[in-house]
Amino acid sequence: MHLCQMAAVGTWSFSRPAVDRMRSLLLAGQNATDVVETAMAEVEDDLDTGRHIVGRGGFPNASGVVECDAAIMEGLPGRFGAVAALRGIPQPCRVARKVMEKSPHSLLVGEGAEAFAQNLGFTSEPNEKMLSDHTTSAYQEFLEKKKPIKGGFDTIGLIALDLSGNITVGVSTSGAPFKLPGRVGDSPLPGCGLYADHTVGAAAATGDGDKIMCYCPSFHVVQLMKQGSSPNEACHAVLADIQRRLGCNQCFEIGLISLNLKGEVGAASSVEFPYTFWNQELDSVKELIINQQKF
């Protein structure tokens, strides 16, 4: 069995506890998929991290209802599962994994996703338990003043590489604050919010999902790594390509992270973008900040 450099990476500063959790689980010998699911679920179920547009405590849609999107993808061919517009389940990544492992489908949405989860023993919680005081107040302000949330595109993406060379990526979000009911962004879409290939590595995206999904950036990053680019070169090349196609000096909000099978990490962003990273050469999780990429 070929032993690889174990590594973990996550989007935004608030992923640090999740990446530290992944570090501990990887060092304990757990496989990459279990590691991503466990760490992601802990973030999703934390009311405080809901303000980062993830899971319980996330911002509701325009009707006041929290709808979550999540996906998980292994590097092995055909190993993908996702849910979208899922209500009442605070840990949607766990349902996404069940879609991958227990259903003939790859993506379930809305009432169908909720029914699937319930049939597997997940409990649907009332909407008020999915909201925090912070997001409830923000929704009331939205209703009164139609005031949007600034920079409401955080979401979380996690990538883990285990000792056996298995690589898994997961993403989770409660979606754009006060979105139209049923709106789905890039996060649960393969190639857009996430992509993995066991021969090279994985990537995840965060930002303005309505724009990101038009460019399939996660797939593009992994393909460039497959052609020989380092993770960092691939992320920067994909962002530069998007900017060239837009043909202007402004770019929508997008952050990219990637990890290859050597345990090397890369990132690029159109805004200031902190991300967290660990591999076996580090004693602890490190936070890196990517400044806005200039074109």
C-alpha positions as CSV (number, residue, x, y, z in Angstrom):
1,M,0.0,0.0,0.0
2,H,1.3,3.4,-1.0
3,L,1.4,5.8,1.9
4,C,0.8,9.5,1.1
5,Q,1.4,12.8,2.9
6,M,-1.8,13.4,4.9
7,A,-3.3,16.8,4.6
8,A,-6.4,18.9,5.2
9,V,-7.5,22.3,4.0
10,G,-10.6,24.5,4.5
11,T,-12.1,27.7,3.2
12,W,-12.2,30.9,5.4
13,S,-10.9,31.5,8.9
14,F,-13.9,29.8,10.6
15,S,-12.8,26.5,9.1
16,R,-9.8,26.3,11.5
17,P,-11.5,24.1,14.1
18,A,-12.8,21.8,11.4
19,V,-9.3,21.5,9.8
20,D,-7.8,20.8,13.3
21,R,-10.5,18.1,13.8
22,M,-9.6,16.6,10.4
23,R,-5.9,16.6,11.4
24,S,-6.7,14.7,14.6
25,L,-8.9,12.2,12.7
26,L,-6.4,11.7,9.9
27,L,-3.6,11.1,12.5
28,A,-5.9,8.5,14.2
29,G,-6.0,6.6,10.9
30,Q,-9.6,7.5,9.7
31,N,-10.3,7.6,6.0
32,A,-10.8,10.8,4.1
33,T,-14.5,10.6,3.6
34,D,-15.3,9.9,7.3
35,V,-12.9,12.8,8.2
36,V,-14.6,15.3,5.9
37,E,-18.1,14.2,7.0
38,T,-17.4,14.4,10.7
39,A,-15.6,17.7,10.6
40,M,-18.3,19.3,8.3
41,A,-21.2,18.0,10.4
42,E,-19.7,19.6,13.5
43,V,-19.6,23.0,11.8
44,E,-23.0,22.6,10.3
45,D,-24.6,21.9,13.7
46,D,-22.9,24.8,15.4
47,L,-25.3,27.6,15.8
48,D,-22.5,30.2,16.0
49,T,-21.1,29.3,12.6
50,G,-24.5,29.7,11.0
51,R,-23.6,33.4,10.4
52,H,-21.0,32.1,8.0
53,I,-23.9,30.7,5.9
54,V,-23.6,27.1,7.0
55,G,-26.2,24.8,8.4
56,R,-28.0,25.4,11.7
57,G,-28.1,29.2,12.4
58,G,-27.8,30.0,8.7
59,F,-29.6,32.8,7.0
60,P,-33.1,31.9,5.8
61,N,-34.6,32.5,2.3
62,A,-36.9,35.3,1.4
63,S,-39.8,33.4,3.1
64,G,-37.9,33.0,6.3
65,V,-37.0,29.3,5.9
66,V,-33.5,27.9,6.1
67,E,-32.7,25.7,3.0
68,C,-29.4,24.0,2.9
69,D,-27.2,22.6,0.1
70,A,-24.3,20.2,0.7
71,A,-22.2,17.7,-1.3
72,I,-19.5,15.2,-0.8
73,M,-17.2,13.8,-3.5
74,E,-14.5,11.1,-3.4
75,G,-11.7,10.9,-5.8
76,L,-12.8,7.5,-7.0
77,P,-14.9,7.6,-10.2
78,G,-18.6,8.1,-9.7
79,R,-18.5,8.7,-6.0
80,F,-20.6,11.8,-5.5
81,G,-23.7,12.7,-3.5
82,A,-25.5,15.9,-2.8
83,V,-28.7,17.6,-1.5
84,A,-30.1,21.0,-2.3
85,A,-32.9,23.2,-0.8
86,L,-33.0,20.7,2.1
87,R,-35.1,22.0,5.0
88,G,-35.1,21.0,8.7
89,I,-31.9,18.9,8.7
90,P,-29.0,20.7,10.4
91,Q,-26.3,18.4,9.1
92,P,-27.0,18.2,5.4
93,C,-23.5,16.8,4.5
94,R,-24.5,13.5,6.3
95,V,-27.5,13.2,4.1
96,A,-25.4,14.0,1.0
97,R,-23.1,11.1,1.9
98,K,-26.2,8.8,2.3
99,V,-27.3,9.9,-1.2
100,M,-23.9,8.8,-2.5
101,E,-23.9,5.5,-0.7
102,K,-27.6,4.5,-0.3
103,S,-29.4,5.8,-3.3
104,P,-29.2,5.2,-7.1
105,H,-29.1,9.0,-7.6
106,S,-26.5,11.6,-7.1
107,L,-28.5,14.7,-6.2
108,L,-31.8,15.0,-4.3
109,V,-33.6,18.3,-3.7
110,G,-36.3,19.9,-1.6
111,E,-39.1,17.6,-0.3
112,G,-37.6,14.6,-1.9
113,A,-34.3,15.1,-0.1
114,E,-36.1,15.6,3.2
115,A,-38.2,12.5,2.7
116,F,-35.1,10.5,1.8
117,A,-33.3,11.7,5.0
118,Q,-36.4,10.9,7.2
119,N,-36.6,7.4,5.7
120,L,-33.0,6.9,6.9
121,G,-33.7,8.0,10.4
122,F,-32.8,11.7,10.2
123,T,-35.1,13.9,12.2
124,S,-36.5,17.0,10.6
125,E,-36.5,19.9,13.0
126,P,-38.9,22.9,13.0
127,N,-37.6,25.9,11.2
128,E,-37.2,28.0,14.3
129,K,-34.6,25.6,15.6
130,M,-32.6,26.1,12.4
131,L,-32.4,29.9,13.0
132,S,-30.2,31.7,15.5
133,D,-31.0,35.0,17.2
134,H,-28.5,36.7,14.8
135,T,-30.1,35.4,11.6
136,T,-33.6,35.9,12.9
137,S,-32.8,39.6,13.6
138,A,-31.1,39.9,10.2
139,Y,-34.3,38.5,8.5
140,Q,-36.5,40.9,10.4
141,E,-34.3,43.8,9.3
142,F,-34.5,42.5,5.7
143,L,-38.3,42.4,5.9
144,E,-38.4,46.0,7.3
145,K,-35.7,47.6,5.3
146,K,-35.0,45.2,2.4
147,K,-31.4,45.4,3.5
148,P,-29.1,42.7,2.1
149,I,-26.2,41.1,3.9
150,K,-22.8,42.4,2.8
151,G,-20.4,39.7,1.6
152,G,-22.9,36.9,2.3
153,F,-21.0,34.2,0.4
154,D,-18.9,32.4,3.0
155,T,-19.9,28.8,2.9
156,I,-17.4,26.0,3.9
157,G,-15.3,23.7,1.8
158,L,-13.1,21.0,3.2
159,I,-10.6,18.7,1.5
160,A,-8.9,15.7,3.2
161,L,-6.1,13.4,2.0
162,D,-5.6,10.3,4.1
163,L,-2.5,8.1,4.5
164,S,-3.7,5.6,1.8
165,G,-4.0,8.4,-0.8
166,N,-7.8,8.7,-0.7
167,I,-8.9,12.3,-1.3
168,T,-12.4,13.6,-0.5
169,V,-13.9,17.1,-0.7
170,G,-17.1,18.4,0.9
171,V,-19.0,21.6,0.8
172,S,-22.0,23.0,2.7
173,T,-24.0,26.1,2.8
174,S,-27.4,27.6,3.7
175,G,-27.1,29.6,0.6
176,A,-27.4,33.3,-0.2
177,P,-29.2,35.2,2.5
178,F,-32.8,35.9,1.7
179,K,-32.6,34.0,-1.6
180,L,-35.7,33.0,-3.5
181,P,-37.1,29.7,-2.1
182,G,-35.7,26.9,-4.1
183,R,-32.6,28.7,-5.2
184,V,-29.5,26.5,-5.5
185,G,-25.9,27.8,-5.9
186,D,-22.7,26.2,-7.0
187,S,-22.0,24.3,-3.8
188,P,-23.8,21.0,-4.5
189,L,-22.9,20.9,-8.2
190,P,-20.0,18.7,-9.2
191,G,-17.3,20.6,-11.1
192,C,-18.7,23.9,-9.7
193,G,-18.5,23.9,-5.9
194,L,-16.3,20.9,-5.7
195,Y,-14.4,18.2,-7.7
196,A,-12.1,15.3,-6.9
197,D,-10.0,12.9,-8.9
198,H,-8.0,10.2,-7.1
199,T,-5.2,10.4,-9.7
200,V,-4.4,14.0,-9.0
201,G,-6.3,15.8,-6.2
202,A,-9.4,17.9,-5.4
203,A,-10.6,21.5,-5.4
204,A,-13.5,23.5,-3.8
205,A,-15.0,26.9,-4.5
206,T,-16.7,29.5,-2.3
207,G,-18.2,32.9,-3.2
208,D,-21.1,34.0,-5.4
209,G,-22.6,30.7,-6.3
210,D,-24.9,32.1,-9.0
211,K,-21.9,33.3,-10.9
212,I,-19.4,30.5,-9.9
213,M,-21.7,27.8,-11.4
214,C,-21.3,29.4,-14.9
215,Y,-17.6,28.6,-15.0
216,C,-17.1,25.1,-13.4
217,P,-13.9,26.3,-11.7
218,S,-13.4,23.3,-9.4
219,F,-13.3,20.9,-12.4
220,H,-11.0,23.3,-14.2
221,V,-8.5,23.5,-11.3
222,V,-8.3,19.7,-11.1
223,Q,-7.9,19.3,-14.8
224,L,-5.0,21.8,-14.8
225,M,-3.4,19.8,-12.0
226,K,-3.8,16.7,-14.1
227,Q,-1.9,18.4,-16.8
228,G,1.0,19.2,-14.5
229,S,0.2,22.4,-12.8
230,S,0.8,22.8,-9.0
231,P,-2.4,23.4,-6.9
232,N,-1.4,27.1,-6.6
233,E,-0.7,27.5,-10.3
234,A,-4.0,25.9,-11.2
235,C,-6.1,28.0,-8.9
236,H,-4.5,31.3,-10.1
237,A,-4.8,30.2,-13.8
238,V,-8.6,29.4,-13.4
239,L,-9.2,32.7,-11.7
240,A,-7.3,34.6,-14.4
241,D,-9.2,32.7,-17.1
242,I,-12.6,33.8,-15.5
243,Q,-11.3,37.4,-15.4
244,R,-10.3,37.3,-19.1
245,R,-13.7,36.0,-20.1
246,L,-15.4,38.7,-18.1
247,G,-13.4,41.3,-19.9
248,C,-13.4,43.9,-17.2
249,N,-11.4,44.9,-14.1
250,Q,-14.0,43.7,-11.7
251,C,-14.7,40.1,-10.8
252,F,-17.5,38.5,-8.7
253,E,-16.6,37.1,-5.3
254,I,-14.8,33.7,-5.7
255,G,-12.3,31.8,-3.6
256,L,-10.6,28.6,-4.7
257,I,-8.7,26.0,-2.7
258,S,-7.0,22.9,-4.0
259,L,-5.0,20.0,-2.7
260,N,-2.9,17.4,-4.6
261,L,-1.8,13.9,-3.7
262,K,1.6,15.2,-2.5
263,G,-0.1,17.2,0.2
264,E,0.5,20.5,-1.5
265,V,-2.1,23.2,-1.2
266,G,-3.1,26.1,-3.5
267,A,-5.6,28.9,-3.4
268,A,-6.6,32.0,-5.3
269,S,-9.3,34.6,-4.8
270,S,-10.9,37.8,-6.2
271,V,-11.2,39.1,-2.6
272,E,-9.1,38.8,0.6
273,F,-9.4,35.2,1.4
274,P,-8.2,33.4,4.5
275,Y,-8.0,29.6,4.4
276,T,-6.6,27.0,6.8
277,F,-4.3,24.2,6.1
278,W,-2.4,21.3,7.7
279,N,-0.1,18.6,6.4
280,Q,2.3,16.2,8.2
281,E,5.2,18.6,7.9
282,L,3.3,21.0,10.2
283,D,2.8,20.7,14.0
284,S,-0.5,22.5,13.9
285,V,-3.1,24.0,11.6
286,K,-1.8,27.1,9.7
287,E,-3.9,30.0,8.5
288,L,-2.9,31.6,5.2
289,I,-4.4,34.8,3.7
290,I,-4.6,35.3,-0.1
291,N,-4.9,38.8,-1.1
292,Q,-7.2,39.9,-4.0
293,Q,-5.7,38.6,-7.2
294,K,-4.7,41.4,-9.6
295,F,-5.2,41.0,-13.3
